[in-house]
Amino acid sequence: MENLGLDAVSETTRKPTSAPSDSSPRRLELLAPAGDFAVLQAALDAGADAVYFGLNVLNARRRARNFDQSEFAQAVQTTHEHGAKAYLTLNIDLTERELGQAARLLKLAQDSGVDAVLVRDPALLAMKPEFPRLDFHFSTQTCMASSADVAAAGRLGATRVVLARELSLGEITKASTVPDVETEVFVQGALCFSVSGRCMMSSWAGGRSGNRGTCTSTCRVPWSVDGGAAGTPMSMKDLALIHRLDDLRAAGVAALKIEGRMKTADWVAQAVRLYRRALAREDVADLAAQVEALGAYTGRQLTWGYLDGECDDLTGAAGRERRGASGDREAEAMEEWDSEREPATESGRAAYELDIDVEPQGIVCRCQYLGETTQWTMPKTIVHRAHKAVAIGNLLDFLSVQEVQGCELARGSTNQPDFLMPPRKVNELTNRIALALQHRQKVQQRLRRMEVPEGVRAIFDSGARHPSNRTALGQPPNRVRLAADAVGGFVSAVQPDSRIVEGLIVEGLTAERVKEMRSLCRRIPLIAALPPVFFEADLDAIRDLLRVCQRTGVTVEVNSWGGWLLAKAAGARMEGGPLLPVLNSLAARVLGNAGLQSVTLSVEADRRQLENATDRCPTPCSLVVYGRPPLMITRVALPDDFDGKLMVDRRDTRVIPHRENGLWVLRPEEPFDLRDVRNDRIHVRHLVVDLVGAADPAEEWLDSRRNRDPFRFNYDRTLA
């Protein structure tokens, strides 16, 4: 299969989407979340035009109940019986081992009559031609922040995009002018502090990635700044645009989306009814007053600031009390590892049993699920802060009302209910439970697998490692990443250094500085990194930079789909950066066929995922082996005095915010470091040392501050 579907979306051959006539008002689709059957029915009864839901795997809300394979066809049928559309969420980064599962889910979706699939991973674009009855919608996880992003999505075959929540009305209007691509906007529900698809904070703190559907909402917890308590400066207010629907209609938006696949049936029904009435042009003031009750569910204030281009006063209290009274230390300890989970209800699904026994050799855990018992032993850990610790008995009580991996605890036992565990160990234990359940679920799914279409099998069978990927992890790094202002001092301090042979990647470049950077880099190849997030007002400057790069032969690193399209239009030589991450070889192939000369592996990946992805990676690839990655990129205006100050949460996650290219970026205080890791199963073209955020980049490059016990990000743990 040539071009993997990327050649089937030219403007001359794509069919236009349906549009209302000029003589009638634009009909806005009202789109509701459905975390389970009860919520689905409530949304449909309340008048939703469409619903979106996920299966119990491979979606960005894996802590929601979701639907299993046996329920899925009925859910779609029920939706269609109500005259509504059904959209499946498949909007996460996919690992190599999940590609087959993703293909089967697409087949299940097509066979069940799903109307569209929300996607993030480029690998799914390769499979699209094999599922002609499915429309593809680009999820908000793809960071659709400008008309360039929307146009790129159209070129790649999407019929709709979910716009970034951070856009102003003017930016939404401009994005909605792109021909043949519908726009969908969130109008009610939770907001993320970081631009969607650009957050790795939860992954950094504990291996649970929002880009994989397991975010732990680290932004909601209290933080200190420069040693002083700062409250919850990253806990966003909830979005409410019920009084602005006419503005959105005039902007050209096609669909209004209510957030909340972890919300209750009552909440979703109330939200749909209120927005249905607003679309019928009932009294806006009265409806705006009633919508306050939706915010009361989470205990957060409501905002519409982004729509008016306002980026301050968007954060506030973390939300309602979850367990215990204010000041309850046990509730606080639980909150450290459990974040904003919604109440559980009866589901009638297969449940698991759990035994946690304290033995001389350690804490012995046995998890029984679907006829299989998984056992492991955890070492005992000294508890230094008893008021933060969690008793095993309390943990089992909590698990009895909180699902893990979509499963309920049928029976829990322990021989020492008062034995205390630190929150980190509780987190580790629940992760192990989730992995055990997930493994068994996958086994069951394999028993029910349907045939993968022949065309998809051919795609899977055609991969082979690119010959340039021959540098093993553990060999000397051959690329460096720097901020533009650090280049001069760095090059002067380290030259001559024969290790930097594959290029110097520079962030923050403008068209006016390309000549200066080329001179500073001397014989080192210069790569100009485009920003991972840019908005409509930034497009002219991006185009200017690309024209200069094309004219001078400077390679461009693209970190967004909009950046890809603009670079392609400029005729510039392109590479894929870390914010266009690759977690599987098929994604690498799609990006290669799209014109990228190399790709960058996800910095979130664990050891096994890196081994699997690089084993068959058909495109030259880069691996970042050292650095302080951007854990959050936000449009929210933090207080000016936060700039450069250390922020710490109760789990000792330590980050430093800075302004970068007009946005706030939060990077970790200390870097992760894989330079001393040797793994001959991981072969790449480039090993990259990222020195953005370093106080003294040259000193860190020369290893004078090498940490003997480095943090390895997710390399030694499992990326969930």
C-alpha positions in Angstrom: 0.0 0.0 0.0 1.7 3.2 -1.1 1.5 6.5 0.8 -0.7 4.8 3.5 -3.7 6.8 2.7 -2.0 10.2 2.5 -2.6 10.6 -1.2 -6.4 10.2 -1.0 -7.2 13.6 0.5 -6.4 16.3 -2.2 -8.7 19.3 -2.3 -9.8 18.4 -5.8 -10.9 14.9 -4.9 -12.4 15.2 -1.4 -16.1 15.5 -1.2 -17.4 18.5 0.6 -19.1 18.0 3.9 -22.8 18.8 4.1 -23.6 22.4 5.1 -26.9 24.2 5.8 -28.3 26.5 3.2 -27.7 30.2 3.5 -31.4 30.8 4.0 -31.6 28.7 7.3 -29.7 29.1 10.6 -26.7 26.8 10.9 -27.8 23.7 12.9 -25.3 22.9 15.6 -24.7 19.3 16.6 -25.0 18.8 20.3 -22.4 16.1 21.3 -22.6 14.4 24.7 -20.3 12.1 26.6 -21.3 8.5 27.4 -19.1 6.7 30.0 -21.5 3.8 30.3 -24.9 2.6 29.2 -26.8 4.6 31.9 -25.1 7.8 30.8 -25.6 6.9 27.1 -29.4 6.5 27.6 -29.6 9.7 29.7 -27.8 11.7 27.0 -30.0 10.4 24.3 -33.2 10.8 26.2 -32.2 14.4 27.0 -31.8 15.2 23.3 -28.2 14.7 22.3 -27.6 14.7 18.5 -24.5 12.6 18.9 -22.6 10.8 21.7 -18.9 9.9 22.0 -17.7 6.9 24.0 -14.7 4.6 24.3 -14.1 0.9 24.6 -12.4 -0.3 27.8 -9.0 0.0 26.0 -7.2 2.5 23.9 -9.0 5.8 24.7 -8.1 9.0 26.5 -10.4 8.3 29.5 -9.4 4.8 30.6 -10.6 5.5 34.1 -14.2 5.9 32.8 -16.3 2.8 32.8 -16.4 2.7 29.0 -17.9 -0.2 27.0 -16.6 -3.7 26.5 -16.8 -5.5 23.1 -20.0 -7.3 24.0 -21.8 -4.1 24.8 -20.4 -2.0 22.0 -22.7 -3.0 19.1 -25.8 -2.5 21.3 -24.6 0.9 22.3 -24.2 2.0 18.7 -27.6 0.5 17.8 -29.3 2.3 20.7 -27.7 5.5 19.6 -28.9 5.2 16.0 -32.4 4.2 17.1 -32.6 7.6 18.8 -31.6 9.3 15.5 -28.2 10.2 16.9 -24.7 9.6 15.7 -22.1 7.4 17.5 -18.4 8.4 17.7 -15.7 6.1 19.1 -12.7 7.5 20.9 -9.4 5.9 19.9 -7.4 9.0 20.8 -4.2 7.9 22.5 -0.6 7.3 21.5 -0.4 3.6 20.5 2.4 1.2 21.4 3.8 -1.3 18.9 1.9 -4.1 20.6 -1.4 -2.2 20.4 -1.5 -1.8 16.6 -3.3 -5.0 16.0 -5.8 -4.3 18.7 -6.4 -0.8 17.2 -7.0 -2.4 13.8 -9.6 -4.8 15.3 -11.3 -1.9 17.1 -11.6 0.0 13.8 -13.1 -3.1 12.2 -15.5 -3.5 15.1 -16.4 0.2 14.8 -17.1 -0.1 11.1 -19.0 -3.4 11.4 -21.1 -1.9 14.3 -22.0 1.2 12.2 -20.0 3.8 14.1 -20.2 7.2 12.3 -16.7 8.5 13.1 -13.6 7.7 15.2 -11.6 10.3 17.1 -7.9 9.7 16.6 -4.5 11.0 17.7 -1.8 8.5 16.7 -0.5 8.8 13.1 -0.5 5.0 12.7 -4.3 5.1 12.4 -4.0 7.2 9.3 -2.3 4.2 7.6 -5.3 2.0 8.3 -7.9 4.5 7.2 -8.2 3.4 3.6 -9.2 -0.1 4.8 -12.2 1.3 6.7 -14.0 3.4 4.1 -17.2 3.7 6.0 -15.5 5.4 9.0 -15.0 9.2 9.1 -11.9 10.2 11.1 -12.1 13.2 13.5 -8.9 14.6 14.9 -9.1 14.6 18.7 -8.3 17.7 20.8 -5.3 15.6 21.8 -3.8 16.5 18.3 -3.6 20.1 19.4 -5.7 21.8 16.7 -4.7 25.4 17.6 -4.9 27.3 14.3 -6.2 27.2 10.7 -2.9 25.6 9.7 -3.6 22.6 12.0 -7.1 22.3 10.7 -5.9 22.4 7.1 -3.3 19.8 7.9 -6.0 17.5 9.4 -8.0 17.9 6.2 -5.0 17.0 4.0 -4.5 13.9 6.2 -8.1 12.7 5.7 -10.0 14.1 8.7 -13.6 15.4 8.1 -13.7 17.1 11.5 -11.3 18.4 14.2 -11.9 19.1 17.9 -10.4 22.5 18.4 -8.1 23.3 21.3 -10.0 24.7 24.3 -7.7 27.7 24.5 -8.9 29.5 21.4 -10.6 32.8 21.3 -13.7 33.4 19.3 -11.7 35.1 16.5 -9.3 32.1 16.3 -12.2 29.7 16.3 -13.8 31.7 13.4 -10.5 31.6 11.4 -10.1 27.8 12.0 -13.6 27.2 10.9 -13.0 28.8 7.5 -10.9 25.8 6.3 -12.9 24.2 3.4 -14.3 20.7 3.9 -13.2 20.3 7.5 -15.8 20.7 10.3 -14.9 22.2 13.6 -16.1 21.0 17.0 -15.6 23.0 20.2 -16.0 22.2 23.9 -18.7 24.2 25.6 -19.1 22.7 29.0 -17.0 20.8 31.5 -13.4 20.5 32.8 -10.5 22.4 31.4 -6.9 21.3 31.3 -4.2 23.6 32.5 -1.9 22.5 29.7 -2.8 22.6 26.1 -4.3 19.2 25.3 -1.8 16.7 23.9 1.0 18.8 25.3 1.1 17.5 28.9 3.5 15.0 30.4 3.2 16.1 34.1 1.3 13.0 35.2 3.6 10.8 33.2 6.7 12.4 34.8 5.3 12.1 38.3 4.3 8.4 38.1 4.2 6.9 34.7 0.5 7.6 34.0 0.2 9.6 30.8 -2.6 11.8 29.8 -1.6 11.0 26.2 -2.4 7.3 27.0 -5.6 8.0 28.9 -4.4 7.6 32.5 -3.9 11.2 33.6 -3.9 11.6 37.4 -4.7 15.3 37.3 -1.6 16.5 39.0 -2.6 20.1 38.2 -5.4 19.9 40.7 -3.2 19.4 43.8 -1.7 22.1 46.0 1.7 23.4 45.1 4.3 25.6 46.9 6.2 28.3 45.0 9.7 29.2 46.2 9.0 27.4 49.5 5.7 29.2 50.2 2.2 27.7 50.0 0.6 28.8 46.7 -2.7 26.9 46.8 -3.8 25.3 43.6 -2.5 27.7 40.9 -3.0 25.1 38.1 -6.5 23.9 39.0 -8.6 25.3 36.2 -12.2 26.5 36.5 -14.8 24.7 34.5 -15.8 25.8 31.0 -19.4 27.1 30.4 -20.3 28.7 27.1 -24.1 28.3 27.2 -24.6 32.1 26.7 -22.3 32.2 23.6 -23.9 29.7 21.3 -25.0 32.3 18.8 -21.4 33.5 18.6 -20.2 30.0 17.9 -22.8 29.4 15.3 -21.7 32.6 13.6 -18.1 31.5 13.8 -18.9 28.5 11.6 -18.6 25.8 14.3 -20.4 22.5 13.4 -20.6 20.8 16.8 -20.8 21.7 20.5 -19.1 19.2 22.8 -19.9 18.5 26.4 -16.9 17.1 28.3 -17.5 14.4 30.9 -17.1 10.7 30.2 -16.5 10.3 33.9 -19.6 12.3 34.9 -22.8 10.7 36.2 -25.9 10.1 34.1 -27.8 12.9 36.0 -25.1 15.4 35.3 -24.9 14.6 31.6 -28.7 14.6 31.2 -28.9 18.0 32.9 -26.1 19.4 30.7 -27.7 18.2 27.5 -31.2 19.5 28.4 -29.8 22.9 29.3 -27.8 23.2 26.0 -30.8 21.8 24.0 -32.9 24.6 25.5 -30.2 27.2 24.7 -30.1 26.0 21.1 -33.8 26.5 21.0 -33.1 30.1 22.0 -34.8 30.1 25.4 -33.9 32.8 27.9 -30.1 32.9 28.1 -29.9 34.6 31.4 -32.1 32.0 33.0 -30.1 29.2 31.5 -26.8 30.7 32.6 -28.1 30.7 36.1 -29.1 27.1 35.9 -25.8 26.0 34.4 -24.1 27.0 37.7 -25.4 23.7 39.1 -23.2 21.9 36.6 -20.2 23.6 38.2 -21.5 22.7 41.6 -21.0 19.1 40.8 -17.2 19.6 40.8 -17.2 22.4 43.2 -15.4 24.7 40.7 -16.3 28.1 39.4 -17.2 28.5 35.7 -15.3 30.5 33.1 -15.5 31.6 29.4 -12.3 33.6 29.5 -10.5 31.9 26.6 -13.4 32.7 24.3 -12.8 36.4 24.9 -9.0 36.1 24.6 -8.5 36.4 28.4 -5.8 34.2 29.9 -5.8 35.3 33.5 -8.3 34.5 36.3 -8.8 31.0 34.9 -7.7 28.9 37.9 -9.1 28.5 41.4 -10.1 25.9 44.0 -9.3 22.3 43.1 -13.0 21.2 43.5 -15.3 19.6 46.0 -14.3 17.5 49.0 -13.9 13.9 47.9 -13.5 12.0 51.1 -13.6 13.1 54.7 -14.0 16.5 56.1 -11.6 19.4 55.4 -8.3 18.7 57.1 -8.9 14.9 57.1 -5.3 13.5 56.8 -6.4 10.1 55.6 -8.4 11.8 52.8 -5.4 13.9 51.9 -3.2 10.8 51.8 -5.6 9.0 49.5 -5.8 12.1 47.3 -2.1 11.9 46.7 -2.4 8.9 44.5 -6.0 9.0 43.5 -7.1 12.1 41.5 -10.6 13.3 40.8 -12.3 10.0 40.2 -16.0 9.9 39.8 -18.4 7.8 42.0 -18.8 4.2 41.0 -22.2 2.6 40.3 -23.3 -1.1 39.8 -22.3 -2.4 36.4 -22.7 -6.2 36.5 -19.4 -6.8 34.9 -16.8 -9.4 35.7 -15.1 -8.5 39.0 -11.7 -9.3 40.5 -10.6 -10.5 43.9 -7.5 -9.2 45.8 -5.5 -10.5 48.7 -2.8 -8.3 50.3 -0.9 -10.2 53.0 2.1 -8.9 55.0 4.7 -11.6 55.2 8.3 -11.7 56.4 9.5 -11.6 52.8 7.4 -8.6 52.0 3.8 -7.6 51.0 2.4 -10.5 49.0 -0.4 -9.5 46.6 -2.7 -11.9 44.7 -5.1 -10.7 42.1 -7.7 -13.1 40.7 -9.6 -12.2 37.6 -11.4 -14.1 34.8 -9.9 -17.4 36.0 -6.3 -16.3 36.3 -4.3 -15.5 39.5 -1.4 -13.0 39.3 0.9 -12.8 42.3 3.7 -10.5 43.2 5.7 -9.4 46.2 6.5 -5.8 47.1 9.2 -4.9 49.6 8.2 -3.3 52.9 9.0 0.4 53.1 9.8 2.4 56.1 7.0 5.0 56.7 8.5 8.3 57.6 5.3 10.3 57.6 2.6 8.3 59.2 -0.1 11.0 58.7 0.5 10.6 55.0 0.4 6.8 54.9 -2.5 4.6 53.9 -3.6 1.5 55.9 -4.1 -1.6 53.8 -7.6 -2.0 55.2 -8.5 1.6 54.1 -7.0 0.9 50.7 -9.3 -2.2 50.3 -12.3 -0.1 51.4 -11.5 2.4 48.8 -11.0 -0.2 46.0 -14.4 -1.7 46.9 -16.1 1.5 45.6 -13.6 2.5 42.9 -13.0 0.6 39.7 -9.6 -0.3 38.4 -9.2 -0.8 34.6 -13.0 -0.8 34.4 -13.3 -3.6 37.0 -14.9 -3.7 40.4 -13.4 -5.4 43.5 -15.7 -8.3 44.5 -13.6 -9.4 47.5 -10.6 -8.0 49.3 -8.7 -9.4 52.2 -5.6 -8.8 54.3 -4.0 -10.3 57.3 -2.9 -6.8 58.6 -5.5 -4.2 57.9 -3.7 -1.5 60.0 -0.3 -2.0 58.2 0.7 1.4 56.7 2.0 2.0 53.2 3.4 5.3 51.8 1.3 6.8 49.0 4.0 6.0 46.4 3.7 2.3 47.3 -0.1 2.5 47.2 0.3 4.0 43.7 2.7 1.2 42.7 0.3 -1.5 44.0 -2.7 -0.1 42.1 -0.7 0.1 39.0 0.2 -3.5 39.3 -3.4 -4.4 39.8 -4.3 -2.5 36.7 -1.6 -4.2 34.7 -2.8 -7.6 35.9 -6.4 -6.9 34.9 -5.4 -5.3 31.6 -3.3 -8.4 30.7 -6.2 -10.7 31.3 -8.6 -8.5 29.4 -6.2 -8.6 26.5 -6.2 -12.4 26.6 -9.9 -12.5 26.6 -10.0 -10.1 23.7 -7.7 -12.3 21.7 -10.1 -15.2 22.2 -12.8 -13.1 20.5 -10.7 -11.5 17.9 -12.1 -10.9 14.5 -10.0 -11.1 11.3 -7.9 -8.0 10.5 -8.5 -6.9 6.9 -5.9 -8.2 4.5 -4.8 -4.7 3.6 -4.0 -3.9 7.2 -2.1 -7.1 7.6 0.0 -6.1 4.6 0.8 -2.8 6.3 1.9 -4.6 9.4 4.0 -7.1 7.5 5.9 -4.6 5.4 8.0 -2.9 8.1 11.8 -3.2 8.5 14.4 -1.2 10.4 15.9 1.7 8.5 19.6 1.0 7.9 20.6 4.4 9.4 19.2 3.4 12.7 22.4 1.7 13.9 23.4 3.7 17.0 22.6 1.8 20.1 21.4 3.3 23.3 24.5 3.8 25.4 26.7 5.1 22.6 27.8 8.8 22.8 25.0 11.3 22.0 25.4 12.9 18.6 22.9 15.8 18.7 22.2 18.7 21.0 19.1 20.7 21.6 19.4 24.3 22.8 17.4 27.5 23.2 18.5 30.2 20.7 19.9 32.5 23.3 22.2 29.7 24.6 23.8 28.8 21.3 26.7 31.3 21.2 28.0 30.6 24.7 27.6 26.8 24.3 29.4 26.5 21.0 32.3 28.7 22.2 32.6 26.5 25.3 32.6 23.1 23.7 34.2 23.5 20.3 36.0 21.7 19.0 33.8 18.7 20.0 33.6 16.0 17.4 30.6 14.4 19.1 28.1 16.9 17.8 28.1 15.5 14.3 24.4 15.0 13.6 23.2 18.6 14.2 22.2 21.2 16.7 18.5 21.7 17.2 17.6 25.3 18.2 14.3 26.4 19.7 13.0 29.9 19.6 14.4 30.9 16.2 13.0 33.7 14.1 13.6 34.4 10.5 15.9 37.3 11.4 18.2 35.1 13.5 18.8 32.2 11.1 21.9 33.8 9.6 23.3 34.5 13.0 22.7 30.9 14.1 24.3 29.4 11.0 27.4 31.5 11.7 27.5 30.4 15.4 27.0 26.7 14.6 30.0 26.8 12.2 30.2 23.4 10.7 27.5 21.8 12.9 24.3 21.3 10.9 21.5 23.6 12.1 18.0 22.4 12.7 15.4 25.0 13.4 12.7 23.7 15.8 9.2 25.0 15.2 7.1 25.6 18.4 4.8 22.7 19.5 1.9 25.2 19.9 1.2 28.2 17.8 -1.9 30.2 17.2 -3.4 32.2 14.3 -1.4 35.4 15.1 1.9 33.4 14.9 1.4 32.0 11.3 3.0 34.8 9.4 6.2 34.6 11.6 6.3 30.9 11.1 6.0 31.2 7.4 8.8 33.8 7.3 11.1 31.5 9.2 10.2 28.6 6.9 11.0 30.6 3.8 14.4 31.6 5.2 15.1 28.0 6.2 14.2 26.7 2.7 16.3 29.3 1.0 19.4 28.7 3.2 19.1 24.9 3.3 18.4 24.8 7.1 16.4 21.7 8.2 13.2 22.4 10.1 11.9 20.3 13.0 8.1 20.2 13.1 6.3 19.6 16.3 2.7 19.9 15.2 0.5 19.0 12.3 0.1 22.7 11.4 3.9 23.0 11.4 4.1 20.0 9.1 1.8 21.5 6.6 3.4 25.0 6.6 6.9 23.4 6.2 5.7 21.2 3.4 4.2 24.2 1.6 7.4 26.1 2.0 9.4 23.2 0.5 11.6 23.0 3.5 13.5 19.9 4.5 11.6 18.5 7.5 12.2 16.3 10.6 9.7 15.3 13.3 10.4 16.6 16.8 9.5 15.3 20.3 6.1 17.0 20.3 5.1 15.0 17.3 6.0 11.8 19.2 6.3 8.3 17.8 5.5 5.3 20.0 5.2 2.7 17.2 6.9 1.9 13.9 3.8 2.4 11.8 3.4 6.0 13.0 7.1 6.5 12.0 6.3 5.2 8.5 3.3 7.5 8.1 5.4 10.5 9.1 8.1 9.4 6.8 5.7 9.1 3.9 4.4 12.6 4.8 7.9 13.9 4.0 9.7 13.9 7.3 13.3 12.8 6.9 13.4 11.5 10.5 11.1 11.2 13.5 11.5 11.4 17.3 10.5 8.6 19.7 8.2 9.5 22.5 10.2 10.7 25.6 7.5 9.1 27.7 8.2 5.6 26.4 9.4 2.8 28.7 12.1 0.4 27.9 10.0 -2.3 26.3 8.1 0.1 24.2 11.3 1.6 22.9 12.7 -1.8 22.0 9.5 -2.8 20.2 9.2 0.5 18.2 12.8 0.6 17.1 13.0 -3.0 16.1 11.0 -2.3 13.0 11.2 1.5 12.6 11.3 2.1 8.9 12.3 5.8 9.2 15.5 7.3 10.7 14.6 8.1 14.3 15.9 10.1 17.2 15.9 9.3 20.9 16.2 12.0 23.6 18.5 10.6 26.2 18.9 13.6 28.5 16.8 16.6 29.2 14.1 18.6 31.0 11.1 18.0 28.7 8.2 20.5 28.7 5.9 18.9 31.1 3.2 21.5 30.5 2.6 24.1 27.9 -0.1 26.5 28.8 -1.8 29.7 27.7 -2.9 30.5 31.2 -1.2 33.6 32.6 0.6 32.6 35.7 1.7 35.4 38.1 4.8 37.2 36.9 6.7 36.3 40.0 6.4 32.6 39.3 8.9 32.9 36.4 12.0 30.9 37.3 10.7 29.9 40.8 10.6 26.3 42.0 7.2 24.8 42.2 6.8 21.6 44.4 3.7 19.5 45.1 3.2 17.1 48.0 4.6 14.2 46.1 7.8 16.2 45.6 7.2 16.8 41.9 9.5 19.7 41.2 9.1 22.0 38.2 10.2 25.5 37.2 7.9 27.7 35.0 9.3 30.0 32.4 7.9 32.1 29.5 8.8 30.6 26.2 7.6 32.0 22.9 4.7 33.8 24.5 3.5 30.8 26.5 4.2 29.4 30.0 6.3 26.2 29.9 6.9 24.1 33.0 10.0 22.0 33.0 11.4 19.7 35.7 14.0 21.1 38.0 16.3 18.1 37.3 16.7 16.2 34.0 16.2 12.6 33.2 19.3 10.8 32.0 19.7 7.7 29.9 23.3 8.4 28.8 24.7 5.6 30.9 22.1 3.0 30.0 23.3 0.4 27.5 20.7 -1.4 25.5 21.6 -3.1 22.2 18.0 -3.7 21.4 17.4 0.0 20.9 18.9 1.3 17.7 18.4 4.8 16.4 20.0 7.4 14.1 20.3 10.2 16.7 20.9 10.2 20.4 19.9 13.7 21.5 20.9 15.7 24.6 18.3 18.3 25.3 19.8 21.2 27.2 16.8 23.6 27.0 16.2 24.7 30.6 19.7 24.0 31.8 21.4 26.8 33.8 24.7 26.0 32.2 24.2 23.9 29.0 28.0 23.6 28.3 28.7 22.3 31.8 26.0 19.7 31.5 27.1 18.6 28.1 30.7 18.2 29.4 29.3 15.9 32.1 30.9 17.8 35.0 27.6 17.5 37.0 26.8 13.9 36.0 24.4 12.3 38.5 25.4 8.9 39.8 21.8 7.9 40.5 19.9 9.6 37.6 16.1 9.7 37.2 15.3 7.7 34.0 11.7 9.0 33.4 9.6 5.9 32.4 12.5 3.8 31.1 12.5 1.5 34.1 8.8 1.6 34.9 5.7 0.9 32.8 4.2 3.7 30.9 0.5 3.3 31.5 
